[in-house]
Amino acid sequence: MTSHQGWRPKLVALDIDGTLLKWVDGGGGGSTHEVVPDAVHDAVQRALADGAHVVLASGRAPHGMTPIADQLDLQDPVTPDDKLWIVASNGSVIVRHPPTEIVHEETFDAAPAVHAVLQRHPDALVAIEERGVGYRVSAPFPDGELGGELIVTRLEDLVSAPVSRVIIRDPQATADDFVAMAAELGLHGTDYVVGWTAWMDLSPVGVSKASGLQYVAERLGVGAEDVLAIGDGRNDIEMLTWAGRGVAMGQAVQEVQDAADHVTGTVDEDGAAVELDRWFG
């Protein structure tokens, strides 16, 4: 944690789900949907007005992140006409937007890890990003869990070539089941993170939101000590420990809170806005 007096973030790294987005019940027959609360939007705008770079960092694929950047009205604080930086797919894909341009991607051979997991959870679902479209999946995922079009594809075809990220999901298991399984398997040659449910992201070794943000920060001339990062999931732990100030959302599991320098309010309490207003109020 950077704690010297007068410190102010030069770069703000923000997770999306559980950090920026709040679920709103449609009511009256309307569909439940995600929104960026006004308090969060306005706090982000104050950070931009103060000259801070704001970078979204998520496990989402790029096509699931760019609409959020647009909702937040993100722009580069120094050169507003320049493209934004976005860290997608848990750091495996670095994007400039708009229009969306992939500038860096890390890939790996996922087949050994996928087969090892499926030996323990043979009914688990597997997904690979289909760039700009949605996902290729071994079977349909539960409604609403993946954005874009879902293209059912044979498992062997899914992992026949190097990929940047794999999602494995077992609706019949729990997050604790997946945490225990991953620890037992080791998953050599692959990094992994378990979500809120029995959801596992597989990625290249050494790749995380932190490594993706490091790539971006270097190009913006910002050191890790000048970064404020806010997140709520296990896939945010590396980012929170890498940043000069790492802040966990109030609803984060204890493992994530323990990795942070500070814990803010929950997503329903607009905790991200509360933290941003400490520095850009």
C-alpha positions as CSV (number, residue, x, y, z in Angstrom):
1,M,0.0,0.0,0.0
2,T,1.3,3.4,-1.0
3,S,0.4,5.6,2.1
4,H,2.5,8.7,1.8
5,Q,0.6,12.0,2.4
6,G,-0.8,13.6,-0.7
7,W,-1.0,10.3,-2.7
8,R,-3.6,10.3,-5.4
9,P,-4.2,7.6,-8.0
10,K,-2.9,8.1,-11.5
11,L,-4.7,5.0,-12.8
12,V,-7.9,3.5,-11.5
13,A,-8.5,-0.2,-12.3
14,L,-12.1,-1.3,-12.0
15,D,-13.6,-4.8,-12.0
16,I,-17.1,-4.9,-13.5
17,D,-19.4,-7.6,-12.1
18,G,-20.0,-7.1,-8.4
19,T,-18.0,-3.8,-8.4
20,L,-19.6,-1.5,-11.0
21,L,-22.8,-3.2,-12.0
22,K,-25.9,-3.6,-9.8
23,W,-28.7,-6.0,-10.7
24,V,-32.1,-4.3,-11.0
25,D,-35.4,-6.2,-10.9
26,G,-37.4,-5.3,-13.9
27,G,-40.7,-5.6,-12.0
28,G,-44.1,-5.5,-13.8
29,G,-43.0,-8.1,-16.3
30,G,-39.7,-6.4,-17.2
31,S,-36.5,-8.4,-17.3
32,T,-33.9,-8.2,-14.6
33,H,-30.9,-6.3,-15.9
34,E,-27.5,-4.8,-14.9
35,V,-27.0,-1.1,-14.6
36,V,-24.2,1.3,-13.7
37,P,-25.6,3.3,-10.8
38,D,-25.6,7.1,-11.2
39,A,-23.3,7.4,-8.2
40,V,-20.7,5.1,-9.7
41,H,-20.9,6.8,-13.1
42,D,-20.5,10.3,-11.6
43,A,-17.6,9.1,-9.4
44,V,-15.8,7.7,-12.4
45,Q,-16.4,11.0,-14.3
46,R,-14.8,12.9,-11.4
47,A,-11.7,10.7,-11.6
48,L,-11.4,11.3,-15.3
49,A,-11.9,15.1,-14.8
50,D,-9.0,15.0,-12.3
51,G,-6.7,13.4,-14.9
52,A,-6.7,9.8,-13.8
53,H,-6.7,7.0,-16.3
54,V,-9.7,4.6,-15.8
55,V,-9.1,1.0,-17.0
56,L,-11.8,-1.7,-16.9
57,A,-10.3,-5.1,-15.8
58,S,-12.6,-8.1,-16.0
59,G,-12.9,-11.8,-16.6
60,R,-15.4,-10.9,-19.3
61,A,-14.6,-11.2,-23.0
62,P,-14.0,-7.8,-24.8
63,H,-17.5,-7.8,-26.4
64,G,-18.9,-7.9,-22.9
65,M,-16.8,-5.0,-21.6
66,T,-17.1,-2.4,-24.3
67,P,-20.8,-1.6,-23.6
68,I,-19.9,-1.0,-20.0
69,A,-17.1,1.4,-21.0
70,D,-19.7,3.2,-23.2
71,Q,-22.2,3.4,-20.3
72,L,-19.5,4.9,-18.1
73,D,-18.6,7.5,-20.8
74,L,-15.0,6.5,-20.5
75,Q,-12.4,8.5,-22.4
76,D,-8.7,9.2,-22.1
77,P,-8.2,12.1,-19.6
78,V,-5.2,13.5,-21.5
79,T,-6.2,12.8,-25.1
80,P,-10.0,12.4,-25.2
81,D,-9.9,11.4,-28.9
82,D,-7.5,8.5,-28.2
83,K,-8.6,4.9,-27.6
84,L,-9.2,3.5,-24.2
85,W,-7.3,0.6,-22.7
86,I,-9.3,-2.4,-21.5
87,V,-8.0,-5.6,-19.8
88,A,-10.3,-8.5,-20.8
89,S,-10.4,-12.2,-20.2
90,N,-8.7,-11.9,-16.8
91,G,-5.6,-10.3,-18.4
92,S,-5.2,-12.6,-21.4
93,V,-6.5,-10.1,-23.9
94,I,-5.7,-6.3,-24.0
95,V,-8.0,-4.2,-26.0
96,R,-8.1,-0.6,-27.3
97,H,-11.6,0.9,-27.8
98,P,-13.4,2.3,-29.8
99,P,-13.5,0.7,-32.2
100,T,-12.4,-2.5,-30.6
101,E,-8.8,-3.5,-31.4
102,I,-6.9,-6.4,-29.8
103,V,-3.4,-5.2,-29.2
104,H,-2.0,-8.1,-27.1
105,E,-3.1,-11.7,-26.4
106,E,-1.6,-14.5,-24.3
107,T,-2.6,-18.1,-25.3
108,F,-1.9,-21.6,-24.1
109,D,-2.7,-25.3,-24.7
110,A,-5.8,-25.8,-22.5
111,A,-6.4,-29.5,-23.4
112,P,-4.5,-31.2,-20.5
113,A,-6.1,-29.0,-17.8
114,V,-9.6,-29.3,-19.3
115,H,-9.4,-33.1,-19.5
116,A,-8.1,-33.3,-15.9
117,V,-11.0,-31.3,-14.6
118,L,-13.6,-33.2,-16.7
119,Q,-12.3,-36.5,-15.2
120,R,-13.5,-35.1,-11.8
121,H,-16.6,-33.4,-13.1
122,P,-17.6,-35.3,-16.3
123,D,-20.8,-33.3,-16.7
124,A,-19.1,-29.9,-16.5
125,L,-19.7,-27.4,-19.3
126,V,-16.7,-25.9,-21.2
127,A,-16.6,-22.5,-23.1
128,I,-14.1,-20.8,-25.3
129,E,-14.5,-17.2,-26.4
130,E,-15.5,-16.7,-30.1
131,R,-14.1,-13.3,-30.7
132,G,-16.7,-10.6,-31.2
133,V,-19.6,-13.0,-31.3
134,G,-19.9,-14.9,-28.0
135,Y,-18.7,-18.3,-27.0
136,R,-18.2,-21.8,-28.4
137,V,-19.6,-24.2,-25.7
138,S,-19.6,-27.9,-25.2
139,A,-23.3,-27.6,-24.2
140,P,-25.6,-24.7,-23.3
141,F,-24.7,-22.7,-20.1
142,P,-27.4,-21.6,-17.7
143,D,-29.3,-18.6,-19.0
144,G,-27.6,-15.3,-18.5
145,E,-24.2,-16.6,-17.5
146,L,-22.4,-15.9,-20.8
147,G,-22.9,-12.9,-23.1
148,G,-23.4,-13.1,-26.8
149,E,-24.2,-16.0,-29.1
150,L,-23.5,-19.6,-27.8
151,I,-22.3,-22.0,-30.5
152,V,-22.4,-25.6,-29.4
153,T,-19.1,-27.3,-30.5
154,R,-17.5,-30.7,-29.9
155,L,-15.2,-30.7,-26.9
156,E,-12.1,-31.8,-28.9
157,D,-12.6,-29.0,-31.3
158,L,-12.8,-26.5,-28.5
159,V,-9.4,-27.3,-27.2
160,S,-7.6,-28.3,-30.4
161,A,-5.8,-25.0,-30.8
162,P,-4.2,-22.5,-28.3
163,V,-6.7,-20.3,-26.5
164,S,-6.5,-17.3,-24.3
165,R,-9.0,-18.4,-21.7
166,V,-11.3,-21.4,-20.9
167,I,-14.4,-21.4,-18.7
168,I,-15.5,-24.6,-16.9
169,R,-18.8,-24.6,-15.2
170,D,-20.6,-27.3,-13.3
171,P,-24.1,-26.2,-12.2
172,Q,-24.3,-29.4,-10.0
173,A,-21.2,-28.5,-7.9
174,T,-20.2,-25.7,-5.6
175,A,-17.3,-23.1,-5.6
176,D,-15.8,-25.0,-2.6
177,D,-15.8,-28.2,-4.7
178,F,-13.9,-26.5,-7.4
179,V,-11.4,-24.8,-5.0
180,A,-10.6,-28.2,-3.5
181,M,-10.4,-30.0,-6.8
182,A,-8.0,-27.4,-8.3
183,A,-5.7,-27.7,-5.2
184,E,-5.6,-31.5,-5.6
185,L,-5.0,-31.5,-9.4
186,G,-2.3,-28.9,-9.4
187,L,-3.1,-28.1,-13.1
188,H,0.5,-27.8,-14.2
189,G,1.1,-25.3,-17.0
190,T,-2.1,-23.4,-16.3
191,D,-3.3,-20.8,-13.9
192,Y,-6.8,-20.9,-12.6
193,V,-9.3,-18.9,-10.6
194,V,-12.6,-20.0,-9.1
195,G,-15.6,-17.7,-9.1
196,W,-18.6,-17.3,-6.8
197,T,-20.1,-20.6,-8.0
198,A,-18.6,-23.8,-9.5
199,W,-17.0,-21.7,-12.2
200,M,-13.4,-21.9,-13.1
201,D,-11.4,-19.7,-15.4
202,L,-8.2,-21.3,-16.9
203,S,-5.5,-19.0,-18.3
204,P,-1.9,-19.1,-19.3
205,V,0.6,-19.3,-16.4
206,G,1.5,-15.9,-15.0
207,V,-1.4,-14.2,-16.7
208,S,-3.9,-12.3,-14.5
209,K,-5.6,-9.0,-14.3
210,A,-2.4,-7.7,-12.6
211,S,-0.2,-8.8,-15.6
212,G,-2.7,-7.2,-18.0
213,L,-2.7,-4.0,-16.0
214,Q,1.1,-4.0,-15.8
215,Y,1.2,-4.1,-19.6
216,V,-1.2,-1.1,-19.8
217,A,0.4,0.9,-17.0
218,E,3.8,0.7,-18.6
219,R,2.4,2.1,-21.8
220,L,0.7,4.9,-19.9
221,G,3.9,5.7,-17.9
222,V,2.3,4.8,-14.6
223,G,3.9,2.7,-11.8
224,A,2.0,0.1,-9.8
225,E,2.4,2.3,-6.8
226,D,0.2,4.9,-8.4
227,V,-2.7,2.5,-9.1
228,L,-6.0,2.2,-7.3
229,A,-7.7,-1.1,-8.0
230,I,-11.2,-2.1,-6.9
231,G,-12.7,-5.6,-7.2
232,D,-14.7,-8.3,-5.5
233,G,-13.7,-11.7,-6.8
234,R,-11.0,-14.3,-6.4
235,N,-9.8,-13.2,-9.9
236,D,-9.1,-9.8,-8.4
237,I,-6.6,-10.9,-5.8
238,E,-3.5,-10.5,-7.9
239,M,-4.7,-7.1,-9.0
240,L,-5.4,-5.9,-5.5
241,T,-2.0,-7.0,-4.2
242,W,-0.2,-5.5,-7.2
243,A,-1.8,-2.1,-7.0
244,G,-0.5,0.7,-4.8
245,R,-4.0,0.6,-3.1
246,G,-6.1,-2.5,-3.5
247,V,-9.7,-2.2,-2.3
248,A,-12.2,-5.1,-1.9
249,M,-15.9,-4.7,-2.2
250,G,-17.9,-5.2,1.0
251,Q,-19.5,-8.5,-0.2
252,A,-16.2,-10.1,-1.3
253,V,-15.3,-13.4,0.3
254,Q,-12.8,-13.2,3.1
255,E,-9.9,-14.4,1.0
256,V,-10.3,-11.4,-1.3
257,Q,-10.8,-9.0,1.6
258,D,-7.6,-10.3,3.3
259,A,-5.7,-9.5,0.1
260,A,-6.9,-5.9,0.0
261,D,-5.5,-2.8,1.8
262,H,-9.1,-1.6,2.5
263,V,-12.7,-2.9,2.3
264,T,-15.3,-0.5,1.0
265,G,-19.1,-0.8,0.9
266,T,-21.0,-3.5,-1.0
267,V,-22.0,-3.1,-4.6
268,D,-25.6,-2.4,-3.4
269,E,-24.1,0.5,-1.3
270,D,-22.2,1.9,-4.3
271,G,-18.9,0.9,-2.6
272,A,-16.8,1.7,-5.7
273,A,-18.2,5.3,-5.7
274,V,-17.5,5.6,-2.0
275,E,-13.8,4.7,-2.5
276,L,-13.4,6.9,-5.6
277,D,-14.8,9.8,-3.7
278,R,-12.0,9.5,-1.1
279,W,-9.6,10.7,-3.9
280,F,-11.7,12.5,-6.4
281,G,-14.6,13.9,-4.4
